[in-house]
Amino acid sequence: MPQFSDDLFLGPAQGYQGTGSYANTSTFTGSIATTVLTVTEMLSGDPITVGMYVDSANISAGTYITAFGGTGAGGVGTYTVNTSQSASSATVTGAGNALAGNPAPMSLGVGPLGRIYVFDVVPQTLNAANIAASQTPTGTSVTLTAGTAVKSVARSNGATVLQLDCPRALSVTLVVGGTARAYTISGFDYYGQAMSEVITSVAAATTNGKKAFYQISGVTGAGGSVTAITIGTTQLIGLPVRVTDAGYIGTAGWDNTLARNAGTLAVAATAAATTATGDVRGTYSPSSAPDGIKRLVLGILLPGIAVGPNATRVGAFGVTQA
């Protein structure tokens, strides 16, 4: 009998996949002036991440990092925190986001897998103002409000974030007036990993981001004047596993149609992630706008680096978020 499949005739391949995780902790020397945390020395532990709570005798309770600053990217440098205060230089303890390890027997992760991942989602209608309603920001902070298809949820560490219907990219719209301004979006991906993206707005236009967020923890802006701004969702849907080539999309179904959908795939960014790079797993934009009714079904072919005994975290979930 022909051997059509090693899974069928030579024994089952590993049919599960998860990601081990461990607590993210860091000790460093730092001070705070208004909403700027300045780290002058890393003492021990993991790199500093967005979403990490910071604690010392002279820091206000509940203070956490909302974004990388001008020079901070995990070590010495500056970061933005959620609460304005004055705290002199001291030893600071940071704790928060769990870090993902290599795939492991299922306890947390993308779920049972074979050699193909069936990604099945019904994305809600895109909305240009369901993250932040029209406003003129006071200072650098943008006020977030849960709009259509967005809900406010509390993370395990007690922080309140806005959660989307599915991982998707965001847009920044300057409604009227104003000049170009860089907005830093901070939040988490579908697997709880902290991430951020800088989207530079264009006067009287909408600018789409490239990274697929699942939860939003904060938005800050720098430079340029603003008369009115909104922040919302786009139709760029985040993929659940890393896709580095269009050939790995075996099938692409949309709106109950058998013919392959002529959507747009953005493959995973494989270089070290920054606030300017693309999504670490890739995104897919269907050929027409989501409306909460049309179903997207992608059959994603999984290479050995993504599933099975030789799988790695990078092969399955992409490079570490930034």
N, C-alpha and C positions, 0 to 999 in steps of 0.2 A: 504494500500500500504506500502511495506517495506520502512523503513527510511534508505536509503543508506548513506545519508550525512546530517549533521546538517546544512551545508550551503544551501542545496537544499530544505529541508523541514521545518527547524526551523528558517529560515531567514538568510540573508547574513552575513557572518563573515566580520570583518574589512578587506577591500580589498585594503588598501594602507599602505604605510609605508615610513617614511623618518627619518631624524635625525635632531633635532634642533641643532643649533650651536651658539657660541658666540665668540667674539674677545678674543684672548689670550694676556694679557698684564702683565707685571711684572716690579717691581722697585727693584733695588738691588745696593749694593756697589761693584764696580769692577774695575780692571785695565787690560791693554793689553800689553804684551811683545811679539814682532813678531806676531805669529798667535795664541798665547795662551791667552785666557781670564780667569782671576782668579777672582772668585766671593767670597768675604769674608763675606757678610751679605745679607740675603734676607730681604727686607723692607716691601713689600706689593705685592698683586696680585697673579697671577698664577705661577706654576712651569715654569722654563726655558725650552724651547724646541728647537730642531733642526729646523733651518729655521727662527728663530726669529731674527728680525733686532734689533740692539742695538744702542742706541743714547745717547750722552752727548756732552758737549762743546769741549772735547778734543779727541773724537773718529771720525775717518774718515767717511764721508757720505757714505751710502751704505754698511756698515759693517753688516754682519749677521753670525749667528752661523751655522757651517757646520757639526759639530759632537760633541758628548759628549767627554770630555777629560778623563784623567786618574782617576779623582775623582768626576767630575761633573755629576749629573744625575737628574737635575731639581732644585737643590738648591745650597748650598755652594760647591765650588770645581772649577775644571778647564774645559774649553771648547775650541774647535778650531773654529777660525773665518776665513773668506775668505780673508781678507786683512792684510798683515804684517804691523805693526805700533807700536808706543810706546805711550801709554796713561796712565797717572798717575791715582791713585785711585780717584774715584768720584762717585757720584750718577748716575746710568745708568737706562734708560728706555728701556725695551724690548717690542716689539710688533710683531705680525705676525700671525701664524697659528690659524685658527678657531678650537675650541675644540668641539667635538661631544657630544650632549646630548642624552637623551633617545629617542626612536622612537616617531615621532609626525606626524600629518597630512602632506602629501607630499609637501615639498618645496625644499628638497634636500635629495638625498639618492638613494636607490636601485630601486625605481620605483614601479608601481602597482604590488601587490602580492595577491595570494590567500593562499592556504595551500601548494603549491608547487612552487618552483622557477625554471623556465626553463632557464638554463645558456647556451647560444648559442654563440660560438666564433670560429673564424678561425684563429688560431695562426700562425704567420709568422715563417719562418725557423730560428732555433736557430743559433747564430753566436757568436763565441768566442771572437770577437774583435769589436763589433758594439757599445760599450760604450766607450772603450779606445783602440785606435790602438796601435800596438807594440811600446814600448818606454822604455827608461831607466829613471825612474822618477828622477827629480831634487829635493833633499830633501825629504819631506814627501808627497808632492802633486802629484797627478796623473792628467794629462791633459785629459779631456773628449772631445770626438768628436762624433757627431751623425753619425752613420754608417747605414747599411742596416736595414730597418724597425724601425728606431729610428728617431725622429725629435726633433729639438730644439724649445722650446716654452717659452713664458714669462708668469709667474704666475701673479695673480692679484696684488701682491705686487711689481711687476717689476723684480723679480729675474728670471734669465734664467736657465732652467733645461732641461734635456734630457727626452723625454717622449716615452715610449714603446708602442707597438701595443696593448698590453693588460697586466694586472698585471702578472708578472712572476719573478722567481728567477734568480739571476745572478751567473756568474762564474768568477773565477780568474785563469789565466794561466801563469805560469812562463815558457816562451818559451824556454830559454836556461839558464843554470847556475843558480847561486843564491842559497840562503838558505831560510828556512821558514820565512815568514813575515806576520804580521797581517795587513789586510786592512779594514778600516772602511768605509762602504758604507752608505751615507746619502741621504735621499730623502723623498718621500711621497707615501702613498698608494692610492688606487683608489678613496677614499673619501676625499683626501686632508690632511690626518693626517700625521704629521712628524714621520719618523721612521729611524732606523739605524741598521746595522748588521756588525759584525766583521767576515770576512772570512780569515782564516789563510792559506796562500798558501803553496804548497809543491813543492820542487825543481823539475823542468822539468815535471810538471804534471798540470792537471786542477782540481780545487777544486770548487764544487758547493755550493752555499748558500742555505738557507732554507726559506727565507722570500720573498714574492712576492711584488716587487716594481712596481709602475706605473711611477713615475718620479724620476730622479736621480739628486741631487744637487751638490754632491762632493764625492771624494774618497781620503782618506789619508792613508799612510802606515807607519808602525813603526817596527823597528828591522830587522836585516838580510840584506844581500846585494842582489841587483837585477841587472841582465844583461839585460833582456827584459821581459816585462809583457804585457798582454792584459786582458781586461775585457769585458765580453759579456753576452748574454742571454742564458738561459737553456730552457728545455721543461717542467719545473715545472710551471704550470699555477695556478695563485692565484684564490681562490674561492670568490664569491661575498658576501656570508653570512657564518656565523660560522657553521662548521660541526664538531661535536665532536665524531661521531661514523659512521662507514661505512654503517650502516643500514639506515642512512638518505639519502644515494645516491640511489634513487628509480630506476633510469635508467642511463646508461652510454653508449652513442652512439659515435662512432668515425669512420670517413671515410666512411659514407653512408652505414654502415653495421647494420643490425637488431640485431645481436647477441650482448650481453653485452660485452663491451670492457674490456679486462683484463689489465687495467691500474693500476697505483699505487697511492693510496690515502694516504696523510699525514694529519691526523686530526689536528684540531686547537690546538695550545698550549694554555692552560687555566690558567697557573700560571702567576704571574706578569711578563710582558715582559721585556727582557733585550736584549743586542746586540748579545747574544748567543742563545736565544730561537727560536723556530720555528714560523711559520706564525700564526697570531692570528685568522685567519678564516680557514686555511688549504690550501693545494695545491693538484693538481691532475696532474699526469704525464701519458699521453696516451701511448698505447702499442707500438707506432712507432713514429718516429720523425716528428714534424710539418713541413709543407712545404708551407704554405700559401694557400693550396687548401683543405686539409682535415678539416672537420668541427667537433668540439667537442660539443655535446649536453648532458648536465647533467640535470636530473630531481631531484632537491634537495628537500626532504621533510622537511617542516618547523614545528618545535615544537611550542607550545604556547608561549615560552619565546622569540621566534624570530619574531612572527607576531600576531597581534590581540590586544585586550585591555590590556593584561597582559605582553606585550612584553617589554623588556629592551634593552638598547643600547648594553650591554655586550652579551645578548642572541642573538642579531641579527648580531652585527659587531665584537664581540670578545673583549678581554681585551684591555685596552689602549695601543697603540703602544709605543715603546721605541726606 
